[in-house]
Amino acid sequence: MKCWLNILFFMAFGMLLGACHHQKASDAESQNHDLDAIRQKGKLVALTDYNSISYFTYRGTPMGYQYELLQNLASKLGLKLELEVSNNLERDFDDLANHKVDLLAINLTVTAERQKMMSFTQPIMETRQVLVQLSERQRRRNNPDYDGSKQIKSTLDMAGKTIHVVKNSAFAERLRNIESEIGDSIDIVEVENIDSEQLIEQVAHGEIDYCVTDEPVAMINQTYYPALDISVAVSFPQNMAWAVSLDNPQLLEAVNNWISETKGSAFHRVLYKKYFKDPKTLTRAQSPYLSFKGGSISVYDDAIKKYSKIIDWDWRLLAAVIYQESRFKVDARSWCGAYGLMQLMPETAAKYGIDSTSSAEANIKAGVKYLKWIDKQLIDSVADKNERIKFVLASYNIGLGHILDARRVARANGANPDVWDDGVDFYLLHKSEALYYDPELVRSGYCRGDETYNFVREIMERYRIYTTLIK
């Protein structure tokens, strides 16, 4: 009997161990956030900072050195890019650790302390830290009695000075090292919820005396504020890198492979010149249509804000529509005869009392009235306003009849006809295929749904970008 009890005990113990092992494997699998899991999601969630180099909009177009690098990376990995924007390093590090984002695409200085929290990629670029202050000439213009005491000409002059930096940045760490090097104290003020470019602006306006930032950021901002002096380097050249979570070795390897292939390529040379060397950078930097500087999207912002009230849309959504249609080019014409900012067909334009000679504002007004008309046709059947917006956009692009067809096909196939994403959009793409085509349901005939499918997706993504960058 004792023998059988022992056998039963060990069998039960073995089953318990097996169950525990299975549970651990399941837990590990459920907690996997590496490249295989990212591929299953189909998207790379990356976070970058918002400034006049990394990510911004210019005349309505999303741009930025980090942004274009990330687009290239996502394309090479066969993934959709989902971009988050933040200028709070502490929160950024938390989001990476908690797997809210897959990749920090920020120029991070590699430090021993940070290496405990994240895995750094190969260097993306090389830079150095510089002090930002008003030039001596500007100080004398501001105060004819200026005695030169505020001017910092080397790190030795930093003793006793109050210098502002972004909290948790490598700049603060560098200043603490300088304190040791010069054997004197510096009043280091670490500021939360602010970025280097805002600190630079405060220096330019005389609100603070000094700040420290990366040289490329300082150089771009000197084009806004020529009175700045950025000649004092506070560090040797340093490698800047991106970062992934410590438990994402697959992603780290993939990004490093991409960096090795990209560095020195024609793509990278052109991109670097575009953002750091091209004379057009100066023109862009001084434009009110740079999101970081002026918060404007186009020269038509006032009219867009005015007429967006007709349909009760966020003006930035309407701006995204106009960008998609015409890139804000008032003389734009399509192959099929649509014209103007809103790319209205002649017969539609005539219904609203305009033609190709009408003003840009009149074209916007007519386009919005047409959007409003479409909205009224759908308001009773698609009650959710945010969902209805996508149906309105699709109808604006391809015609209301085709969208009603797609809704009927969706309903007939057991899908919700009031949901666009992964719903009616699918049936619009496929409504002309034999599997879904039914003459009683498809009353508006053949159409190529892929253009409209992309039209809606691109406008909604651009709108998301505008709401992030344009307040």
N, C-alpha and C positions, 0 to 999 in steps of 0.2 A: 504493500500500500504506500509506504514511504517513498518507494522508487517512483511510483506513478505520480505522487504529489510533486516530487522533484521535477519530473518531466513536464507536468502541467505548468509548474512555476516558470521553468525556463522558456516554455513555449509562449506563455503570457508575456514574460519579460521581453522576449524577442519581438513579439508583435507590437509591444509598447515602443521599443526602440525603433522599429520600422515605421510606426506611425509618427514618432517624433522626427525621424529623418525625413519622412515625406512632408511633414508640416514645415520643417526648416527649408526644404527645397522649394516648396510652394511659396513660402514667405520670401525667399531670395528671389524667386522668379517674379513675384509681384512687385518687388522693390527694384527690379532692374531698370535702370534709366540710361543705359549705355546705347551705343549706336544701333544695335539690333532693335531695341525698343523704339528709338527715334524713327527708324525706317518704318516700323509698323504704324506709327502715328502719321507718317508721311510729311512731317514738317520739322524744321529746325527752329527752335525758339531761341533767338539770340537777343542779347541786351547790349545797347550801346548808349553813349552819352549824346546829349543834344547841344551842339555848338556849331560854329561856322566852319568846322572841318569834318567832324565825324558824321553828322546827320542834320539836315535842314531841308527846307524847301526854298526854291528860287523860282520866282514867276510861276508858282504852282507845281513845279516839278520836284519830287523828292530827289535829293542829291546827298553826297557826302563820301569821303574817302572810305570810312568804315562800312558805310551802307553798300557801296559798289563792290567792295571786297566780299562782303557777306553774300551779296547776290551771286557772285561768281562761285563762292564756296558751295552754297546751297545747290546751285545748278550742277556743279561737278559731282555732288553727292546724290543727285537725283531727288532732292527734297524741295518742298515749298518753304520759303523763308517767312517766318512770323517774327516781326521785330518789335521789341519792347524798348522804351526809352526812359532813362532815369539819370539824374545828376546827383544821386545820393549814394555814395560808395558803400556806406554801412548797410543800407538796404539791398544794394546790388550783391554784396557778398552773401547776405542772408538768402536772397532769392536763388543764388547758385547752390548754396549748401542744401537748401530745401527742395531743389530740383524744380523750382518754378520756371527756371530758364536752363537751357542746355549749355550756353556759351556766353561768356562775357567778352564782347568785342570792344574793349576799351583799352587805350594805351596804358597798360599797367607796368609799373616798375617792379621788377622781380626782387623780392626781399625774402630773407630767411623766415620772417614771421608769417608772411603771406603764404609761403610754400607749405606751411603747416595746415592751411585752410583750403588750398586749391592746387591744381596742377597747371603749370604754365606751359604754353606752347613755345615753339621756336620763336625767336624775335620777329615781330612784324615790321618794326622800323627802329631806327636809332635816333635819339634826341638828347638834349641836355636841359637842365632847369635854369631859368633865368629870373632875375629880379625885375619887376616892373615898377617904375617910378616916373614922376614927371621929369622932363628934361630941365637942366639948370636954366636954359634960356626961358622956358615957360614959367618957371618959378619966379624969375626976375620980372617977367612981364606981369605976372600976377601981383608981385610985391617988389617995387623998386628998391626997397631997403633989405632985400633978402641977403643973408650973410653967407650962404653956401653950406650951412651946417647940416642941412637935411640930405645933401647929395651923397649917395653911396657910390663909391668908385671901386671898392673891392669888398670881399667878405669881412675884412678887418673893420670896416666902417659900420657893420651891422650891430655891433655891441650897443646895447641899450635901446635899440630901435624897436618899434612895434610893427610886426610884419604879419599880414593876414594870409591864411591859406585855407583851402578846403579841408574839412575835418576828415580824418582817416586817410589822407592822401600821403604820397611819398614825400611831398614837399615839407610837411611838418617834420618827418623823420630826418630829412636832409638838414633842416635848420637846427635840429638838436645836435646833429653831428658837428655842424659848424660851431655851435657853442663850445664844444669840447676842443675843437681845433684852434679857436681864437682865445680860449681861456676866459671867456666873458659870457654874460647872459644876453639872450634876445627875448623880447616879449613876443612870444608866438601865440597868435590868436587863431584858433581853429573854428571855422564857421560852418554851421550845419545848414542843410537845405539851400545850398548856393553852389554855383560852379565858378570855375576860374574866370570865365569871361565876364561874369557879373562883378567879380572882384576887380578885374581890370577896368571895367567901366567906372567903378567907384574911385579908383586911383585917378582916372582921367578927369573926373569931375571934382577932384579934391576932397572927397569924402573920407578917404583913407590915404595914407602916405605910400604904402608899399604892399605888394603881394608877390608870390612866386608861382610860376606856371611853367609848362613845357614851351620850349622855344618856338615851335611851329604855331601854337596858339597865340603866343605873344606877337609873332610877326604878322599874322593875319589881322589881329586887333590893332596893331600899330597903323594899319591902313585906314581904320576908322578914326583913330585918335593919333595924329602925327606928332602931338606934343609929348608922347610917351618916350621914355628912355628904357631900352631893353638890353643894353650893352653889357650888363654885369652878369656873367655866368656864375651860378652857385654850385654847379656839379660838373664832373667830367661827362663825356658822352655816355649815355646809358641805353641798354637794350630795353625796348618796350615790347610787351607780349600780350596775347589774349589768355584766357583761362577757362578751364573746365573743372568739373567736380573731381575730387580725388578718386572716386569710384567709377570714372568713365574712361578707362584706358583705351577702349576701341575708338571713341570719339577723338581722344587726344592724338592717337596715331594717325587717324584719317586727316585731321586738321594739319598736323605736322607734314604729312605727305603732300598735302595741297600747298602749304607754304613753300616747301622745297621746290615744287614744280612752278609756282607762281613767281617767286622772287627772281628778278633778273629777266623775266619774260617781257615781251612787247606790251602785253596787257598792263603789267605792273608799271612799266616805264611811262606809258601814256597816262595812266591813272595818277601816278605821283606828280607828273608834270602838271596835270590838270588842276590839282588841288594845292600844290606848293610852289610851282614855278611860273605858271601861265600868267601873262599880264592881265588876262580876263578876270583873274582872281580879284584884282583891285576893283574892277568895275562891279563885280558881283558883291564885293564886301561893302561898297558904298551905296548899294541899291536898297530902296525901301521895301523891295519885294523879296528880300532875303528874310526868311521867317524869323531867324534869330535876332535880326536887327530891327525890323519894322513891324513884323506881325501882319503884313499884307500878303495877299496871294496874287492879285492882279490889279491893273489900272481900273478894272470895272467893279472893284469891291463894293463901292457905295451903291451902285445900281443892283448888284447881286443881293446885298443886305436888304435893300428896299423891296425888291420884288419877291424875295423868298417868303415874305410875310403873306403873300397871296395864297400860297399853298401850305403855310405854317411848317416850313422846313428849316432846319439849321442852315444858315447861309453857306456854311462850308460844304454841305452836301451839294447844294446847287453849284457852287464853284467847282466841285469835283466833276459834276456832269458836264459843265462847260469846257473844262480842261479836256475831258475825254472826247468831246465832240469836235473841238476846234483848236485846242491848245491856246485859247484866248486870242486867236488870230481872227480879226474882224472880217477879213476878206477870204476866209477859208471857203472852198467849194469842193464838194465830193463828186465822184464820177457819175453819180445818179442825179445830180442837180441840186442837192441840198446846199444851203449857203448860210453864212453868218455864224455868230458865236454859238447859237443853239442848233445849227445845221437843220433848219426847217426845210421841208420840201415846199416847192412853190405853191401847191394847192392848199397845204396846211397854213402856210404864211398868209395867203390871201384871206382865209377865214378869219384871221385876226387883224386884218387891215394893214399888213405890211408887205413889202417886196424887197428885192435885193438892194435897193437904194436907201432903204430905211436905216436909221441910226443903230448903233450897237445897243443902246438902251432899249429901243423899241423891239429889237430882235430878242433880247433877254425877256422883256415883258410878255411878248407873244409866246415864247417857248414855255414860260412858266404857266401861262393860261392854258396851254395845251396839256401840260403835266397835270394841272388842276382838273381839267376835263376828264382825263384818264382816271385820276384818283376817284372822281365821283362815280364812275362806272363800276368801280371795284369796292367801294366803301361798304356796301351792304353785305358782300360775300366774303371779303377779307377784312375782318374787324380790327385785327391787330395792326396799328399804324406802322410800326417798324417792319413788320413782315410785308405790309402792303407797298411800302416804298420800293421793294425789290420787284414786285409785280408791275408797278408803275414804270420803273426804269426799263424793264424788259419790253413793255408795251411801247414805250417811247422809241425804242430801238427798232423793233421788228413789226409793230402793229398789234393792237389789242386783240384782233381776231386770232392770231397765232397763239397768244397766251391763253385765251379762252379754250382753244383747242387742247392745249397742253394740260389745262386743268381738268377737262373732261376725260382725257386719256388717263391722267393720274387717278381720278376717282374710279374709273372703270377697272383699274388694276389694283385697287385696294389702298392707294396712297392718299394722304391728306391733300386735297386740292388747295388748301389755304396756307401751305408751307412751301417756301421756295427752295431753300438749301436742302440738297439730298431728297428732294421731293419733286415739285413741278419742274425744276430746272432739268432733272434727269429726263423727264418725258418730253420736254421741249427739244432736247438733244436728239431724242430717238423717235419722235412722233411720226416721222416719215418712213420708218423701217417697217417691214412687213409684219413683224411680231406685234407692233403696237398700232399699226395703221388700221383705222376703221372709218369708212366714209361717213358713217353717221356721226362720228365724233370729231373727225378732222374735217372741218368745213371750210377752212381757209387755204387748203392746199399745202403744197410742199414748201418747206423753208429750211435754211441752214441754221440750225439752232446754236451751233458752236460760237458764232460771232456774238449773239445775244447773251449766251451763257458767260462768256468772257467779259462782255460789256458790263454786266451787273457786278461780277466779282471785282473787276478792276476799279469801278467807281466806289464800291463799298470799301475796298482796301485804301484807296486814295483818301476817302473821307475819314477813315480811321487815322491815317497819317496827319491829315489837316487838323483833326481835333486834338491830336497829341502835340503838334508843333505850333498851331495858330490859335491864339486865345481871343 
